[in-house]
Amino acid sequence: MSLKLISGMMKSSGEEALLVMDAGGTNQMVVIDRQALLEVGAPPHCDESRLQENIDLFSRIACAKYDRGDVERDGRIRIHAADLGA
């Protein structure tokens, strides 16, 4: 695994979650959108508990995207609902 999870948290807006991951001594930010959090479990909800229940899954998705260079122009990795099935 190319990235290692440092921490995960919901943004205060409740619309996104953030993962801070270690990329060989530098921090890599990962943004998880609301729809991905809603679709990862049932019943659908977007909160800290849903993030923590699925943090390993989101970390694996982030690592896969990082490894293939799927990083946004702003340097962040973004996880969308479509990434859940990839």
C-alpha positions as YAML, in Angstrom:
chain: A
units: angstrom
residues:
- id: 1
  name: MET
  ca: [0.00, 0.00, 0.00]
- id: 2
  name: SER
  ca: [1.45, 3.31, -1.08]
- id: 3
  name: LEU
  ca: [-0.44, 5.47, 1.42]
- id: 4
  name: LYS
  ca: [-0.97, 5.04, 5.16]
- id: 5
  name: LEU
  ca: [-3.96, 6.44, 7.00]
- id: 6
  name: ILE
  ca: [-3.16, 9.12, 9.57]
- id: 7
  name: SER
  ca: [-6.69, 10.28, 10.43]
- id: 8
  name: GLY
  ca: [-10.20, 10.69, 9.11]
- id: 9
  name: MET
  ca: [-12.89, 13.22, 9.95]
- id: 10
  name: MET
  ca: [-16.10, 14.78, 8.71]
- id: 11
  name: LYS
  ca: [-15.93, 18.39, 7.57]
- id: 12
  name: SER
  ca: [-17.97, 20.71, 9.77]
- id: 13
  name: SER
  ca: [-20.40, 21.29, 6.87]
- id: 14
  name: GLY
  ca: [-21.27, 17.58, 6.93]
- id: 15
  name: GLU
  ca: [-21.08, 17.48, 3.15]
- id: 16
  name: GLU
  ca: [-17.70, 15.75, 2.83]
- id: 17
  name: ALA
  ca: [-15.24, 13.70, 4.80]
- id: 18
  name: LEU
  ca: [-11.48, 14.06, 4.79]
- id: 19
  name: LEU
  ca: [-8.73, 11.50, 5.16]
- id: 20
  name: VAL
  ca: [-5.19, 12.56, 5.89]
- id: 21
  name: MET
  ca: [-2.79, 9.93, 4.59]
- id: 22
  name: ASP
  ca: [0.98, 9.63, 4.70]
- id: 23
  name: ALA
  ca: [2.65, 9.45, 1.30]
- id: 24
  name: GLY
  ca: [6.25, 8.75, 2.28]
- id: 25
  name: GLY
  ca: [6.67, 11.67, 4.64]
- id: 26
  name: THR
  ca: [4.20, 14.10, 3.06]
- id: 27
  name: ASN
  ca: [0.50, 14.41, 3.74]
- id: 28
  name: GLN
  ca: [-1.94, 13.39, 1.03]
- id: 29
  name: MET
  ca: [-5.46, 14.77, 1.44]
- id: 30
  name: VAL
  ca: [-8.41, 12.64, 0.38]
- id: 31
  name: VAL
  ca: [-11.91, 14.10, 0.00]
- id: 32
  name: ILE
  ca: [-14.88, 11.72, 0.20]
- id: 33
  name: ASP
  ca: [-18.08, 13.21, -1.17]
- id: 34
  name: ARG
  ca: [-21.47, 12.99, 0.49]
- id: 35
  name: GLN
  ca: [-22.93, 10.59, -2.09]
- id: 36
  name: ALA
  ca: [-20.14, 8.05, -1.51]
- id: 37
  name: LEU
  ca: [-20.85, 8.12, 2.23]
- id: 38
  name: LEU
  ca: [-24.58, 7.72, 1.61]
- id: 39
  name: GLU
  ca: [-24.14, 4.77, -0.74]
- id: 40
  name: VAL
  ca: [-21.60, 2.76, 1.23]
- id: 41
  name: GLY
  ca: [-24.14, 1.42, 3.74]
- id: 42
  name: ALA
  ca: [-27.76, 1.05, 4.68]
- id: 43
  name: PRO
  ca: [-29.68, 2.91, 5.77]
- id: 44
  name: PRO
  ca: [-28.09, 5.82, 3.94]
- id: 45
  name: HIS
  ca: [-26.58, 8.47, 6.16]
- id: 46
  name: CYS
  ca: [-23.62, 10.81, 6.02]
- id: 47
  name: ASP
  ca: [-21.90, 11.19, 9.38]
- id: 48
  name: GLU
  ca: [-18.78, 10.41, 11.39]
- id: 49
  name: SER
  ca: [-19.93, 6.89, 12.28]
- id: 50
  name: ARG
  ca: [-20.48, 5.96, 8.62]
- id: 51
  name: LEU
  ca: [-17.00, 7.25, 7.81]
- id: 52
  name: GLN
  ca: [-15.37, 5.31, 10.64]
- id: 53
  name: GLU
  ca: [-17.26, 2.09, 9.78]
- id: 54
  name: ASN
  ca: [-15.87, 2.25, 6.24]
- id: 55
  name: ILE
  ca: [-12.53, 3.96, 6.70]
- id: 56
  name: ASP
  ca: [-10.57, 0.89, 5.54]
- id: 57
  name: LEU
  ca: [-12.58, 0.76, 2.31]
- id: 58
  name: PHE
  ca: [-12.05, 4.46, 1.63]
- id: 59
  name: SER
  ca: [-8.34, 4.10, 2.43]
- id: 60
  name: ARG
  ca: [-8.00, 1.24, -0.09]
- id: 61
  name: ILE
  ca: [-9.80, 3.26, -2.77]
- id: 62
  name: ALA
  ca: [-7.54, 6.25, -2.08]
- id: 63
  name: CYS
  ca: [-4.43, 4.06, -2.35]
- id: 64
  name: ALA
  ca: [-5.58, 2.61, -5.67]
- id: 65
  name: LYS
  ca: [-6.30, 6.06, -7.07]
- id: 66
  name: TYR
  ca: [-2.95, 7.38, -5.83]
- id: 67
  name: ASP
  ca: [-1.06, 4.44, -7.33]
- id: 68
  name: ARG
  ca: [-2.56, 5.03, -10.77]
- id: 69
  name: GLY
  ca: [-2.00, 8.79, -10.56]
- id: 70
  name: ASP
  ca: [-5.67, 9.68, -10.24]
- id: 71
  name: VAL
  ca: [-5.02, 12.92, -8.34]
- id: 72
  name: GLU
  ca: [-6.89, 16.19, -8.90]
- id: 73
  name: ARG
  ca: [-5.16, 19.36, -10.10]
- id: 74
  name: ASP
  ca: [-5.28, 20.70, -6.53]
- id: 75
  name: GLY
  ca: [-3.27, 17.66, -5.36]
- id: 76
  name: ARG
  ca: [-6.16, 15.97, -3.59]
- id: 77
  name: ILE
  ca: [-7.65, 12.58, -4.23]
- id: 78
  name: ARG
  ca: [-11.44, 12.67, -4.51]
- id: 79
  name: ILE
  ca: [-13.65, 9.67, -3.84]
- id: 80
  name: HIS
  ca: [-17.09, 9.65, -5.43]
- id: 81
  name: ALA
  ca: [-19.91, 7.09, -5.28]
- id: 82
  name: ALA
  ca: [-18.80, 5.75, -8.68]
- id: 83
  name: ASP
  ca: [-15.46, 4.75, -7.11]
- id: 84
  name: LEU
  ca: [-17.17, 2.31, -4.73]
- id: 85
  name: GLY
  ca: [-17.67, -0.27, -7.46]
- id: 86
  name: ALA
  ca: [-14.31, 0.23, -9.17]
...
